[in-house]
C-alpha cells in the first residue's frame, strides 16, 4: 500500500473496510502502517469513546493531545483520570514558547477577541503548529469527528486525504449521533469531562468556550462572539 498514491490508498481503505467494525479497522491500519497511526484527543466525548476502544483492545496507536495553555481545569482533570484508568502514554504537545511569547507581548493575552484574523492566529500558534509536530512521521490520523457536529462536517467521508497535513484521516465515529456517544461512555464507565453535564458540548480553550442553550447548535459555544465557520484550522 505504501507504493500507492494517498488518494488511491483512501479509495482502497474505504472499499476494503466498509463492513468492518471500528476496532477491526484500527487494528488493520496499524498493520498496514506500523508505528505511523496517530490519534488526537482533546478528551471530548467522542475522543473518550475512541480512547476506550484503543485501550480495551490494546491497539498500538500513538495517542497525543495539544495543550494550548488555556484549557479548562476540568479538561486537565479528565486527562489525568483517563491516563490513570487506562495506564496510557498520552504524548502532549505545547505551543512554541518564543512565538507564543511574542504574540502575547505584542497583542496581549486576549487578542483573540479582537478579530477573526487575530483568533485564527492564536489558534495557529497554540494548535496548528503543535499539531504539525505531533503528526510528524504519521501516515494515518484518527479523529473523533462526527458529521452532526457542524455543517462543515456533514459531507465528510470516513477516509479522506488531508492535503494540509499530508496524512490520511480516518473518522470512525462520523455516523454516530450524540446519544450513541453518551450511551457508550455510560455503559463502559469512561471518564468524562464534568463540563458536559453543564451545557458544554464542544469544549476548547476556556476563554473561547461557553455553555450552549438547548436549542443551539453544538458548536455555538465555540468563539461565540464571532460570525464564522466555528473551526480553528485543525480540520479544514
C-alpha positions in Angstrom: 0.0 0.0 0.0 3.0 2.3 0.6 3.7 2.5 -3.1 0.2 3.8 -3.9 -0.8 7.5 -4.1 -2.6 8.7 -0.9 -5.8 9.1 -2.9 -5.6 5.5 -4.1 -4.9 4.4 -0.6 -8.0 6.3 0.6 -10.2 4.6 -2.0 -8.8 1.2 -1.2 -9.2 1.6 2.5 -12.8 2.9 2.1 -13.8 -0.1 -0.1 -11.9 -2.8 1.8 -13.1 -1.9 5.3 -16.7 -0.7 4.6 -18.3 -3.6 6.6 -15.7 -3.8 9.3 -16.0 -2.7 13.0 -14.1 0.3 14.2 -11.6 -1.8 16.2 -11.1 -4.1 13.2 -10.3 -1.1 11.0 -7.9 0.4 13.6 -6.1 -2.9 14.0 -5.8 -3.2 10.2 -4.4 0.3 9.9 -1.7 -0.4 12.5 -0.7 -3.5 10.4 -0.6 -1.6 7.1 1.2 1.5 8.6 3.2 0.1 11.6 4.2 2.9 14.0 2.6 5.5 11.8 -1.0 5.7 13.1 -1.8 8.6 15.4 -5.0 9.5 17.4 -5.5 13.1 18.5 -7.6 13.5 21.7 -8.9 16.7 23.3 -10.7 14.5 25.9 -14.1 15.3 24.5 -16.9 12.7 24.5 -16.0 11.3 21.0 -12.3 11.1 21.8 -13.0 9.3 25.0 -15.0 6.7 23.1 -12.1 6.0 20.9 -9.6 6.1 23.7 -11.6 3.4 25.5 -11.7 1.2 22.3 -8.0 1.5 21.7 -7.2 0.7 25.4 -9.6 -2.2 25.7 -8.3 -3.8 22.5 -4.7 -2.9 23.2 -4.4 -1.4 19.7 -0.9 0.1 19.1 -1.8 3.7 18.1 0.0 6.8 19.2 -2.3 8.9 21.3 -1.5 12.6 21.6 -3.1 15.8 22.9 -2.5 19.5 22.3 -2.1 21.6 25.5 -2.8 25.2 24.4 -2.1 26.6 27.8 -5.6 28.0 28.1 -7.6 24.8 28.8 -10.2 24.3 31.5 -9.1 22.7 34.7 -11.9 20.2 34.1 -10.1 19.1 30.9 -6.9 18.5 32.8 -8.9 16.5 35.3 -10.3 14.2 32.7 -6.9 13.9 31.1 -5.4 12.8 34.4 -8.3 10.3 35.1 -8.0 8.9 31.6 -4.3 8.3 31.9 -4.6 6.6 35.3 -7.6 4.4 34.3 -6.0 3.0 31.1 -2.3 3.4 32.1 -1.7 5.2 28.8 1.2 7.2 27.5 -0.5 10.3 26.1 2.1 12.5 24.3 1.5 16.1 25.0 2.4 18.9 22.6 2.7 22.6 23.6 2.9 25.9 21.6 6.4 27.0 20.7 7.4 29.3 23.6 9.1 32.1 21.7 6.3 32.5 19.2 3.7 32.4 21.9 5.5 34.9 24.0 5.9 37.3 21.1 2.2 37.2 20.3 1.1 37.8 23.9 3.8 40.6 24.4 2.7 42.4 21.2 -1.1 41.9 21.2 -1.9 41.0 24.8 -3.4 37.8 26.3 -6.9 38.3 24.9 -6.0 39.2 21.3 -8.3 36.5 20.0 -11.4 38.6 20.9 -10.3 41.5 18.6 -11.0 39.9 15.1 -11.4 36.6 13.4 -7.9 37.0 12.0 -6.4 37.5 15.5 -8.3 34.5 16.8 -7.1 32.3 13.9 -3.5 33.5 14.6 -3.9 32.5 18.2 -5.3 29.1 17.1 -2.4 28.7 14.7 0.3 29.2 17.4 -1.5 27.3 20.1 -2.9 24.4 18.0 -1.9 24.2 14.3 1.9 24.4 14.8 1.9 21.9 17.7 -0.3 19.6 15.6 2.2 19.7 12.8 4.9 18.5 15.2 2.5 15.8 16.6 1.8 14.4 13.2 5.4 14.2 12.1 6.0 10.7 10.8 2.3 9.9 10.8 0.6 8.3 7.8 -2.9 7.9 9.3 -4.5 10.4 11.6 -7.5 9.1 13.6 -10.0 11.7 14.7 -13.2 11.9 16.7 -15.1 14.0 14.2 -18.9 13.4 13.8 -20.9 14.7 10.8 -23.6 16.2 13.1 -21.2 18.4 15.0 -21.4 21.2 12.4 -22.5 22.0 8.9 -18.8 22.0 7.9 -18.6 18.3 8.7 -21.8 16.9 7.2 -20.2 15.8 4.0 -17.0 14.3 5.4 -16.1 10.7 4.4 -14.8 8.2 6.9 -11.5 8.1 5.0 -10.0 11.2 3.3 -6.7 12.7 2.4 -5.8 15.9 4.3 -3.7 18.0 1.9 -2.8 20.5 4.5 -1.1 18.0 6.9 -0.3 15.4 4.2 -1.9 12.5 6.0 -4.8 10.1 5.6 -7.6 10.9 8.0 -9.9 8.2 9.5 -13.1 9.5 11.1 -14.5 6.3 12.7 -17.4 8.0 14.6 -18.6 10.0 11.6 -22.1 8.4 11.6 -22.6 8.3 15.4 -25.1 10.7 17.0 -24.5 12.3 20.4 -26.9 9.9 22.1 -24.9 6.9 20.8 -21.7 8.5 22.1 -23.2 9.2 25.6 -24.6 5.6 25.8 -21.2 4.1 25.0 -19.5 6.3 27.6 -22.0 5.4 30.3 -22.1 1.7 29.5 -18.3 1.4 29.7 -17.8 3.8 32.6 -15.4 6.0 30.6 -14.0 9.2 32.2 -15.9 12.3 31.1 -15.4 16.0 31.4 -17.8 17.3 34.0 -18.5 20.4 31.9 -20.5 18.2 29.5 -23.2 18.0 32.2 -23.3 21.8 32.4 -24.1 22.5 28.8 -20.6 22.5 27.4 -20.8 20.1 24.5 -17.9 21.2 22.3 -15.0 22.2 24.6 -11.9 24.0 23.6 -9.9 26.7 25.4 -11.5 28.2 28.4 -11.7 31.8 27.2 -13.2 30.7 23.9 -15.9 28.2 25.1 -19.3 28.8 26.7 -22.2 26.5 27.5 -25.0 26.3 24.9 -28.8 26.6 25.2 -30.9 23.5 24.5 -31.9 24.8 21.1 -28.5 26.0 20.0 -26.1 24.3 17.5 -23.4 22.1 19.2 -20.6 24.4 18.1 -22.4 27.6 19.1 -20.4 27.8 22.3 -17.1 28.0 20.5 -15.9 31.5 19.6 -19.5 32.7 20.4 -18.6 36.4 19.8 -17.8 36.0 16.1 -19.7 35.0 13.0 -17.6 32.3 11.5 -17.5 28.7 10.5 -16.6 27.7 14.1 -13.3 25.9 13.1 -9.8 26.6 14.4 -8.0 25.1 11.4 -7.2 21.6 12.7 -10.0 20.2 10.5 -10.5 22.1 7.3 
